[in-house]
Amino acid sequence: MNVTIIGLGLIGGSVARACAEQKLMVSSWDPNPDTRAAARAWGIPVAESREAAVEHADLVVVATPLVAMEQTFQWLAQCAPPQAVITDVGSVKEPVIAHAVAHGVGDRFVAGHPMAGAESSGFDAASSSLFRGATWAVTPLPLTQVDRVLVVARFVMGVLGARVMFLTPDIHDAGVALVSHVPHVLAHELRGVVGQDRHGRVAQALAAGSFRDMTRVARGDAVRNAAMVWENRDQVSRVLDVMIADFTDLRRVLGSASDQGDVEAFFTRGGTVSESDRAHATLTVTQDTPVSVLTALGELGHLVVALTDVDDQPGHGAHLTFAAHHGVS
């Protein structure tokens, strides 16, 4: 399989390094000449132009910033081979899919999002092991051909070492608002409050593990963080409204409660995941299972933990084994 990676930052560079290590046929492109030079120095083939990069592609991985995706789909519609499957790594799915559909590549676009990253950005921070064991959301449209979905799933699992979770785009965006986008907002807010408070210098001198862990993601690229929050603004706003109401209630309780017991409810309402909830019951389905069933399993918290080709030949049918997963508690 010929794989083309467009965009060689942290995520695209990590995909490229993993492909190169496994001796896949790779081509790549990045608009930044320094990034292209760094990739070539690492041994990753870089084409002379973006058009040349996709000329023989079977799979195109779009790893550009969110703000560049619409333009990328526009030229891919003209240059990518008609048989090539296109996927992406963007952290928001509904607007990205809308761009792909608007530019005529929606029928061969299988959107994706790896739940993996790092504080640093750029090709120099890339790692071929970044995705190993990570969850990779795949959000096909209802009429997407299953064989195209499986091209992406095989690549993500077999080459990158991630686990696939099939979701509809709207459910994905609601989920990442809760566990990724809003946490970035909170991290930036806490860091900003400490920096501006009159006791901030003392606080920073006292800071240890809890502050470091809470604000780690705030040390990332502010422009990238702003873009993902903006593109998912409806879902982020929904979660922030809930949190603002909860914080307002907590502030009221702190000002009027007679004892600690009235505050404990705030800290205990989140609950925990019990060991029984972590049971890894498995379910196996066949390749002809409708996309709607695959995404319904994802909505129930099931990940694909094995993808087995019939007779060990891709294209001759496949079995997908799902297992329940509850992530980080």
The 8 nearest C-alpha neighbors of each residue, nearest first, counted from 0:
[[1, 57, 2, 24, 23, 58, 56, 25],
 [0, 2, 24, 56, 57, 25, 58, 3],
 [3, 1, 25, 58, 56, 59, 57, 24],
 [2, 4, 26, 59, 27, 25, 56, 53],
 [5, 3, 27, 60, 59, 61, 6, 11],
 [6, 4, 61, 28, 62, 27, 29, 60],
 [5, 7, 29, 62, 63, 11, 8, 28],
 [8, 6, 12, 11, 29, 122, 5, 9],
 [7, 9, 121, 122, 12, 11, 10, 6],
 [8, 10, 125, 121, 120, 122, 12, 124],
 [11, 9, 13, 12, 8, 14, 62, 125],
 [12, 10, 7, 62, 14, 8, 13, 6],
 [11, 13, 7, 15, 8, 122, 9, 125],
 [12, 14, 125, 126, 127, 16, 10, 15],
 [15, 13, 11, 17, 12, 16, 18, 10],
 [14, 16, 12, 18, 13, 17, 19, 11],
 [17, 15, 127, 19, 13, 18, 14, 12],
 [18, 16, 127, 20, 14, 15, 19, 13],
 [19, 17, 15, 21, 23, 16, 20, 14],
 [20, 18, 22, 16, 21, 17, 23, 15],
 [19, 21, 17, 18, 22, 16, 127, 23],
 [20, 22, 18, 19, 23, 17, 158, 16],
 [23, 21, 19, 20, 18, 24, 25, 17],
 [24, 22, 18, 21, 25, 19, 0, 1],
 [23, 25, 1, 2, 0, 22, 26, 19],
 [26, 24, 2, 3, 23, 1, 44, 27],
 [25, 27, 3, 44, 52, 45, 46, 2],
 [28, 26, 4, 45, 3, 52, 5, 46],
 [27, 29, 5, 49, 45, 46, 6, 52],
 [28, 30, 6, 31, 7, 35, 5, 34],
 [31, 29, 32, 28, 6, 35, 34, 49],
 [30, 32, 34, 29, 33, 35, 36, 28],
 [33, 31, 35, 34, 36, 30, 29, 37],
 [34, 32, 36, 35, 31, 37, 38, 30],
 [35, 33, 37, 31, 36, 32, 38, 122],
 [34, 36, 32, 38, 33, 37, 29, 39],
 [35, 37, 33, 39, 34, 38, 40, 32],
 [36, 38, 34, 40, 35, 39, 33, 41],
 [39, 37, 41, 35, 43, 40, 36, 34],
 [38, 40, 42, 43, 36, 41, 37, 44],
 [41, 39, 37, 42, 38, 36, 43, 35],
 [40, 42, 38, 39, 43, 37, 16, 36],
 [43, 41, 39, 40, 44, 38, 19, 16],
 [42, 44, 39, 38, 41, 45, 19, 15],
 [45, 43, 26, 39, 27, 42, 25, 46],
 [44, 46, 27, 28, 26, 43, 39, 35],
 [47, 45, 52, 48, 51, 27, 28, 26],
 [46, 48, 51, 45, 49, 52, 28, 50],
 [49, 47, 51, 50, 46, 52, 28, 45],
 [48, 50, 52, 51, 28, 53, 46, 47],
 [51, 49, 48, 52, 53, 78, 54, 79],
 [52, 50, 54, 48, 49, 53, 46, 47],
 [51, 53, 49, 46, 50, 26, 27, 54],
 [54, 52, 56, 79, 51, 55, 50, 3],
 [53, 55, 51, 52, 56, 79, 50, 80],
 [56, 54, 53, 57, 1, 80, 52, 79],
 [57, 55, 53, 1, 58, 2, 54, 3],
 [56, 58, 83, 1, 0, 2, 84, 55],
 [57, 59, 84, 2, 83, 56, 85, 3],
 [60, 58, 85, 3, 2, 4, 86, 84],
 [59, 61, 4, 86, 87, 3, 62, 85],
 [62, 60, 87, 5, 63, 86, 4, 59],
 [63, 61, 6, 11, 88, 5, 87, 60],
 [62, 64, 6, 61, 67, 68, 65, 5],
 [65, 63, 66, 67, 62, 68, 223, 89],
 [64, 66, 68, 67, 89, 63, 226, 227],
 [65, 67, 64, 68, 69, 226, 63, 70],
 [68, 66, 65, 64, 70, 69, 63, 71],
 [69, 67, 71, 65, 70, 66, 72, 63],
 [68, 70, 72, 98, 71, 67, 73, 99],
 [69, 71, 73, 68, 72, 67, 74, 66],
 [72, 70, 68, 73, 69, 74, 75, 67],
 [73, 71, 75, 69, 70, 74, 99, 76],
 [72, 74, 70, 71, 76, 75, 102, 69],
 [73, 75, 77, 76, 72, 71, 78, 70],
 [76, 74, 72, 78, 79, 77, 73, 71],
 [75, 77, 74, 73, 78, 72, 104, 79],
 [78, 76, 74, 75, 79, 73, 80, 72],
 [77, 79, 75, 76, 50, 74, 80, 53],
 [78, 80, 75, 53, 76, 81, 54, 77],
 [81, 79, 83, 82, 78, 54, 56, 55],
 [82, 80, 83, 79, 84, 107, 76, 78],
 [81, 83, 80, 84, 57, 107, 79, 56],
 [84, 82, 57, 58, 80, 81, 56, 85],
 [83, 85, 58, 107, 108, 57, 59, 147],
 [86, 84, 108, 59, 58, 107, 60, 109],
 [87, 85, 109, 110, 60, 108, 61, 59],
 [86, 88, 61, 60, 111, 110, 89, 62],
 [87, 89, 112, 111, 62, 113, 61, 90],
 [90, 88, 91, 112, 87, 65, 92, 111],
 [89, 91, 112, 227, 88, 92, 175, 113],
 [92, 90, 89, 172, 231, 93, 227, 230],
 [91, 93, 95, 168, 94, 96, 172, 90],
 [92, 94, 96, 168, 95, 97, 91, 169],
 [95, 93, 97, 96, 92, 98, 91, 230],
 [96, 94, 98, 92, 97, 93, 99, 91],
 [95, 97, 99, 93, 98, 94, 92, 100],
 [96, 98, 94, 100, 95, 99, 101, 93],
 [99, 97, 101, 95, 69, 96, 100, 102],
 [100, 98, 96, 105, 104, 102, 97, 101],
 [99, 101, 105, 97, 103, 102, 98, 104],
 [100, 102, 98, 99, 103, 97, 105, 104],
 [103, 101, 99, 100, 73, 104, 98, 72],
 [102, 104, 100, 101, 105, 76, 99, 106],
 [105, 103, 99, 106, 107, 100, 102, 76],
 [106, 104, 100, 108, 99, 107, 103, 96],
 [105, 107, 104, 108, 143, 100, 103, 142],
 [108, 106, 84, 105, 104, 85, 109, 147],
 [107, 109, 85, 105, 86, 106, 104, 110],
 [110, 108, 86, 139, 148, 85, 107, 138],
 [109, 111, 86, 138, 87, 137, 108, 139],
 [112, 110, 137, 88, 87, 136, 138, 86],
 [111, 113, 88, 136, 89, 135, 90, 114],
 [114, 112, 135, 115, 136, 134, 88, 111],
 [115, 113, 134, 135, 133, 112, 116, 136],
 [116, 114, 113, 130, 133, 129, 117, 134],
 [115, 117, 114, 118, 129, 10, 9, 113],
 [116, 118, 119, 120, 115, 219, 9, 124],
 [117, 119, 219, 218, 216, 120, 116, 215],
 [120, 118, 117, 124, 219, 121, 9, 220],
 [119, 121, 9, 124, 8, 118, 122, 117],
 [120, 122, 8, 9, 123, 124, 125, 119],
 [121, 123, 8, 125, 9, 12, 124, 7],
 [122, 124, 121, 125, 9, 120, 37, 8],
 [125, 123, 122, 121, 120, 9, 119, 126],
 [126, 124, 13, 9, 122, 12, 123, 10],
 [127, 125, 13, 129, 128, 124, 16, 12],
 [126, 128, 17, 16, 13, 129, 14, 125],
 [129, 127, 126, 131, 130, 17, 13, 159],
 [130, 128, 126, 127, 131, 13, 115, 116],
 [131, 129, 133, 161, 128, 159, 132, 160],
 [132, 130, 160, 161, 128, 133, 129, 159],
 [131, 133, 161, 160, 130, 162, 134, 129],
 [134, 132, 161, 130, 131, 162, 114, 115],
 [133, 135, 162, 114, 161, 163, 113, 136],
 [136, 134, 113, 163, 112, 114, 162, 164],
 [135, 137, 164, 112, 111, 163, 165, 113],
 [138, 136, 111, 165, 110, 164, 166, 139],
 [137, 139, 166, 167, 110, 168, 165, 111],
 [140, 138, 109, 143, 110, 137, 141, 167],
 [139, 141, 143, 142, 138, 167, 109, 290],
 [142, 140, 143, 290, 291, 139, 289, 167],
 [143, 141, 140, 144, 290, 106, 139, 145],
 [144, 142, 140, 141, 139, 145, 106, 148],
 [145, 143, 146, 147, 142, 148, 106, 107],
 [144, 146, 148, 147, 149, 143, 290, 286],
 [145, 147, 149, 148, 144, 150, 314, 286],
 [148, 146, 150, 149, 145, 144, 84, 151],
 [147, 149, 145, 146, 151, 150, 109, 152],
 [148, 150, 152, 146, 151, 147, 153, 145],
 [151, 149, 147, 153, 148, 152, 154, 146],
 [150, 152, 154, 149, 148, 153, 155, 147],
 [153, 151, 149, 155, 154, 150, 156, 148],
 [154, 152, 156, 150, 157, 151, 155, 149],
 [153, 155, 151, 158, 157, 152, 156, 150],
 [154, 156, 159, 152, 153, 161, 158, 157],
 [157, 155, 160, 161, 153, 154, 159, 162],
 [156, 158, 154, 153, 160, 155, 159, 161],
 [159, 157, 154, 160, 156, 155, 18, 17],
 [158, 160, 155, 161, 156, 130, 157, 17],
 [161, 159, 131, 156, 157, 158, 132, 130],
 [162, 160, 133, 156, 132, 131, 130, 159],
 [161, 163, 134, 135, 156, 303, 304, 133],
 [164, 162, 135, 303, 302, 136, 134, 165],
 [163, 165, 302, 136, 297, 137, 135, 303],
 [164, 166, 294, 137, 297, 138, 136, 293],
 [167, 165, 294, 138, 297, 171, 137, 298],
 [166, 168, 138, 170, 169, 294, 171, 139],
 [169, 167, 171, 92, 93, 138, 170, 172],
 [170, 168, 172, 171, 167, 173, 93, 92],
 [169, 171, 173, 167, 172, 168, 174, 166],
 [172, 170, 168, 174, 169, 173, 166, 175],
 [171, 173, 169, 175, 174, 170, 91, 176],
 [172, 174, 170, 176, 171, 234, 175, 169],
 [175, 173, 171, 177, 176, 172, 170, 178],
 [176, 174, 179, 178, 177, 172, 173, 180],
 [175, 177, 180, 235, 173, 174, 181, 179],
 [178, 176, 175, 174, 181, 179, 180, 173],
 [177, 179, 175, 176, 182, 174, 180, 181],
 [180, 178, 175, 182, 176, 181, 177, 183],
 [179, 181, 176, 183, 182, 228, 175, 178],
 [180, 182, 184, 183, 176, 179, 177, 235],
 [183, 181, 185, 179, 184, 180, 186, 178],
 [184, 182, 186, 180, 181, 185, 216, 187],
 [185, 183, 181, 187, 182, 186, 188, 180],
 [186, 184, 188, 182, 183, 187, 189, 181],
 [185, 187, 214, 183, 189, 217, 188, 184],
 [188, 186, 217, 190, 184, 185, 189, 191],
 [187, 189, 185, 191, 186, 190, 192, 184],
 [190, 188, 192, 186, 191, 187, 185, 193],
 [191, 189, 187, 193, 188, 192, 194, 186],
 [190, 192, 194, 188, 189, 193, 187, 195],
 [193, 191, 189, 195, 194, 190, 196, 188],
 [194, 192, 199, 196, 190, 191, 195, 189],
 [193, 195, 191, 199, 192, 196, 190, 200],
 [194, 196, 192, 193, 191, 199, 197, 198],
 [197, 195, 199, 198, 193, 194, 192, 200],
 [198, 196, 199, 195, 200, 194, 193, 201],
 [199, 197, 196, 201, 200, 202, 193, 195],
 [200, 198, 196, 202, 193, 194, 201, 197],
 [201, 199, 203, 202, 198, 204, 194, 197],
 [202, 200, 204, 199, 203, 198, 205, 206],
 [201, 203, 199, 205, 200, 204, 206, 198],
 [202, 204, 206, 200, 205, 201, 199, 193],
 [203, 205, 201, 202, 206, 200, 199, 207],
 [204, 206, 202, 203, 201, 207, 200, 210],
 [207, 205, 203, 204, 210, 202, 208, 211],
 [208, 206, 210, 209, 211, 205, 203, 204],
 [207, 209, 211, 210, 212, 206, 213, 214],
 [208, 210, 212, 211, 207, 213, 206, 214],
 [211, 209, 213, 212, 208, 207, 206, 214],
 [212, 210, 208, 214, 209, 213, 215, 207],
 [213, 211, 209, 215, 210, 214, 208, 216],
 [212, 214, 210, 211, 215, 186, 209, 216],
 [213, 215, 186, 217, 211, 212, 216, 210],
 [216, 214, 212, 217, 211, 218, 213, 118],
 [215, 217, 218, 219, 214, 183, 118, 186],
 [218, 216, 187, 214, 219, 186, 215, 183],
 [217, 219, 216, 215, 118, 220, 214, 221],
 [220, 218, 118, 217, 216, 221, 119, 120],
 [219, 221, 223, 222, 224, 218, 120, 119],
 [220, 222, 224, 223, 225, 219, 217, 218],
 [223, 221, 225, 224, 220, 226, 227, 219],
 [222, 224, 226, 220, 225, 221, 227, 64],
 [225, 223, 221, 227, 226, 222, 220, 228],
 [224, 226, 222, 228, 223, 227, 229, 221],
 [227, 225, 223, 229, 224, 228, 230, 222],
 [226, 228, 230, 224, 229, 225, 231, 223],
 [229, 227, 231, 225, 226, 232, 230, 180],
 [228, 230, 232, 226, 231, 227, 225, 235],
 [229, 231, 227, 228, 232, 226, 91, 94],
 [232, 230, 228, 229, 233, 234, 235, 227],
 [231, 233, 229, 235, 234, 228, 230, 236],
 [234, 232, 236, 235, 231, 237, 230, 229],
 [233, 235, 237, 236, 232, 173, 231, 176],
 [236, 234, 232, 238, 176, 237, 233, 239],
 [237, 235, 239, 233, 234, 238, 232, 240],
 [236, 238, 234, 240, 235, 239, 233, 241],
 [239, 237, 241, 235, 240, 236, 242, 234],
 [238, 240, 242, 236, 241, 237, 243, 235],
 [239, 241, 243, 237, 238, 242, 236, 244],
 [242, 240, 238, 244, 239, 243, 245, 237],
 [243, 241, 245, 239, 244, 240, 246, 238],
 [242, 244, 246, 240, 245, 241, 239, 247],
 [243, 245, 247, 241, 242, 246, 248, 240],
 [244, 246, 242, 248, 247, 243, 249, 241],
 [247, 245, 249, 243, 248, 244, 242, 250],
 [248, 246, 244, 250, 245, 249, 243, 251],
 [247, 249, 251, 245, 246, 250, 244, 252],
 [250, 248, 246, 252, 251, 247, 253, 245],
 [251, 249, 247, 253, 248, 252, 246, 254],
 [250, 252, 248, 254, 249, 253, 247, 255],
 [251, 253, 249, 256, 255, 254, 250, 248],
 [254, 252, 250, 251, 255, 256, 249, 262],
 [255, 253, 251, 252, 256, 250, 249, 257],
 [254, 256, 252, 253, 251, 257, 250, 258],
 [257, 255, 252, 258, 253, 261, 254, 259],
 [256, 258, 255, 259, 261, 260, 253, 252],
 [257, 259, 260, 256, 261, 262, 255, 253],
 [260, 258, 262, 261, 263, 257, 256, 253],
 [259, 261, 263, 262, 258, 264, 257, 256],
 [260, 262, 259, 263, 256, 258, 264, 252],
 [263, 261, 259, 260, 264, 265, 252, 253],
 [264, 262, 260, 266, 265, 261, 267, 259],
 [263, 265, 267, 262, 266, 268, 261, 260],
 [266, 264, 263, 267, 262, 268, 249, 269],
 [267, 265, 263, 264, 268, 269, 262, 270],
 [268, 266, 264, 269, 265, 270, 263, 271],
 [267, 269, 270, 265, 266, 264, 263, 271],
 [270, 268, 267, 271, 266, 265, 264, 272],
 [271, 269, 268, 267, 272, 266, 273, 328],
 [270, 272, 273, 328, 269, 267, 268, 274],
 [273, 271, 276, 328, 274, 270, 277, 325],
 [272, 274, 276, 275, 271, 277, 270, 328],
 [273, 275, 277, 276, 272, 278, 271, 279],
 [274, 276, 277, 273, 278, 272, 279, 280],
 [277, 275, 273, 274, 278, 272, 325, 279],
 [276, 278, 274, 275, 279, 325, 324, 273],
 [279, 277, 276, 275, 280, 323, 274, 324],
 [278, 280, 323, 322, 277, 281, 324, 276],
 [281, 279, 322, 278, 323, 282, 321, 277],
 [282, 280, 322, 321, 279, 320, 283, 323],
 [281, 283, 321, 320, 322, 284, 280, 319],
 [284, 282, 320, 319, 321, 318, 281, 285],
 [285, 283, 319, 318, 320, 288, 282, 286],
 [286, 284, 318, 287, 288, 317, 319, 283],
 [285, 287, 317, 288, 316, 318, 284, 145],
 [288, 286, 285, 289, 145, 316, 284, 317],
 [287, 289, 286, 285, 290, 284, 292, 293],
 [290, 288, 291, 292, 287, 293, 145, 141],
 [289, 291, 293, 292, 141, 294, 288, 145],
 [290, 292, 289, 294, 293, 141, 295, 288],
 [291, 293, 295, 290, 289, 294, 296, 288],
 [294, 292, 290, 296, 295, 291, 165, 297],
 [293, 295, 166, 165, 297, 291, 296, 292],
 [296, 294, 292, 298, 297, 293, 291, 299],
 [297, 295, 299, 293, 294, 298, 301, 292],
 [296, 298, 301, 294, 165, 300, 299, 295],
 [297, 299, 295, 300, 296, 294, 166, 301],
 [298, 300, 296, 297, 301, 295, 323, 294],
 [299, 301, 297, 298, 324, 323, 325, 302],
 [302, 300, 323, 297, 322, 296, 324, 321],
 [303, 301, 164, 321, 322, 163, 304, 323],
 [302, 304, 321, 163, 320, 305, 162, 164],
 [303, 305, 321, 320, 302, 162, 322, 306],
 [306, 304, 320, 303, 319, 307, 321, 318],
 [307, 305, 319, 318, 320, 308, 317, 304],
 [308, 306, 318, 317, 305, 309, 319, 311],
 [307, 309, 317, 311, 313, 312, 316, 310],
 [308, 310, 311, 317, 316, 315, 312, 307],
 [309, 311, 312, 308, 315, 313, 316, 307],
 [312, 310, 308, 309, 313, 307, 315, 317],
 [311, 313, 310, 308, 315, 309, 314, 316],
 [314, 312, 315, 308, 311, 316, 317, 309],
 [313, 315, 316, 312, 146, 317, 308, 309],
 [316, 314, 313, 312, 309, 317, 308, 310],
 [317, 315, 309, 314, 286, 308, 313, 318],
 [316, 318, 308, 286, 309, 307, 285, 319],
 [317, 319, 285, 307, 284, 306, 286, 308],
 [318, 320, 306, 284, 283, 305, 285, 303],
 [321, 319, 283, 305, 282, 303, 304, 306],
 [322, 320, 303, 282, 302, 281, 304, 301],
 [321, 323, 281, 301, 279, 302, 280, 324],
 [324, 322, 301, 279, 300, 280, 302, 321],
 [323, 325, 300, 301, 326, 322, 302, 277],
 [324, 326, 277, 300, 327, 323, 328, 276],
 [327, 325, 324, 328, 300, 134, 277, 323],
 [326, 328, 325, 272, 324, 178, 271, 277],
 [327, 272, 326, 271, 325, 270, 273, 269]]
